[in-house]
């Protein structure tokens, strides 16, 4: 795994990617890492393309923009088509299998996961799909600890939603861990 992580979270406006990027950055800060977090919105706040990028490093960060992601999240088809081509060959990519039907040819290691569907069916709210995705990314990459991402999440979500968000994060950890174990078995 890299000493510096370049992370791109992408999807539609309103999917909570900016918040997920902030939570990820804060989790890394809790662990004493250096962090840069940036965000980009499409022309509309909801529905337009958006992305959040995070660079995490134990060293100084010289350039604040993600150039070649080590970790990628695509929560809709448009963002996957637009951004997965920039990823490193060694990138770990998580895509929402219910919303992404075509993954371009890439050497990136892709984990198609039922993120939005799981949030809807198991938590009862699609609204927390970003938190499910964050849990899955954490489990697959181990770039930050579960404890740090949980602490950062609980410090950021609206009061009264802590239990729902914690359940969504745990669901993401479980989905990510299962995907990682399945991929490891298939490679054996």
Order of alpha helices (4+ residues) and beta strands (2+ residues): beta-alpha-beta-beta-beta-alpha-beta-beta-alpha-alpha-alpha-alpha
